[in-house]
Amino acid sequence: MKTAKWVCFIMLVVLAVAFQSVAMAEAKTIGFYADAADSYYSLMNDVLVSASAADPDTDWTVDYRVGQSTAEEQLTAVENFITAGYDAIVVIQNNPNTTSECIEKCVAAGIPYFGAAHYFGQVPNAKDAAGSVCYDFELGGYIAGQDALARGVKKIINIEGVLGQGSASSQSLGLVKAYEEAGVSLGGFTAEEIATQKPDVSALDGTQEFEVVFWASGGWMADPAQKAMTDAITSLGMDGFDGVYAQNNPMTEGIIAAMTDAGLSTDDYWIGSMNGREISWDWAEEGLLSVDVNQPAALEGIMLFQQIKAYFNGEEYRQYIRPYLTGYTKENILELRPGLVPATDIKAFMEGVASGAFVTDINDPKFVDQPGF
């Protein structure tokens, strides 16, 4: 009898030690650097933290740092994470070249580097990164462009997030490509040239059937976008444009405010965006917004969680992938709204993850591979 009790005791001790070892093995520290103080970026971090807290098999501490949009800060942050001996590093980049430097430093230190939000597949050591998640911004712009084309929009004010920034230019390219592929004259320019060179209307050859009549940067935020839109209205007049493309929802808010202040009715103009936050669902229902694309940062956060967890567990996983996009209009928002992914309500998003209300498994074909890797 004593022997049986002793065996049981030994088994319990072994199980307790094994359990403790697993728990200890899962304790990790992750450095997360964002190039700027952007709510989109912080939402991604919120999901990463929430997913880790909800998973009994993970015990992660995420050190979230924010820069002021300089390459030097990105490099310094990564160097500091490496010095601190963190187990993984996530970066929302300033630019691809600096990312290439950061990847090289992480490889040398034996720490996995994960990229988020922006594409860096063009750098030669991109595949040395442990993972990358980012949306197809060109596709998002293209969805908006198709809608504008179908509605007969010919003169667009384009408020980019940051003039010339990679994701911003990609959205502009997609927007104009929709017209180019439909055979619409762009005044002697290609869609690529318009997106990168941003020519003034005076530079077009006069044959244009579509034109971007005003370019501005809205800084991805409402107030700068409102000022840019006010300047555009002052410069062009109420008849000088028939559409506005604001590349995210905070800027769309500024656009709507500027038009309201100027006494313009949003019913008389096409308004498109790419962000698809919950407030945008309401705008579409109210008819304030013509088209938007559901592009939640939350999806990127849950994708990062799966990649990092698989890396820590020594499992194979899809490394360089894009989340799926869902376009919606003021005409079909009531039909599509129940299936849209929450963008700012993290509680609702995590509940949806748990219930399977929308697709989050990175192995699902809705998630596609990034080109260039």
Secondary structure, DSSP 4 states (H G I P E B T S, - for coil): -HHHHHHHHHHHHHHHHHHHHHHHHHEEEEEEEESS--HHHHHHHHHHHHHHHH-TT-EEEEEEEE--S-HHHHHHHHHHHHHTT-SEEEEE-S-HHHHHHHHHHHHHHT--EEEESS--TTSTTGGGSSEEE---HHHHHHHHHHHHHHTT--EEEEEESSTT-HHHHHHHHHHHHHHHHTT---SS--HHHHHHH---GGGS-S--SSEEEEEEE-TTSHHHHHHHHHHHHHHH-TTS-SEEEESSHHHHHHHHHHHHHTT--GGGSEEEESB--HHHHHHHHHTS-SEEEE--HHHHHHHHHHHHHHHHTT-----EEE---EEEETTTHHHHGGGSPPSS-HHHHHHHHHHTSS---TTSTTSEEPTT-
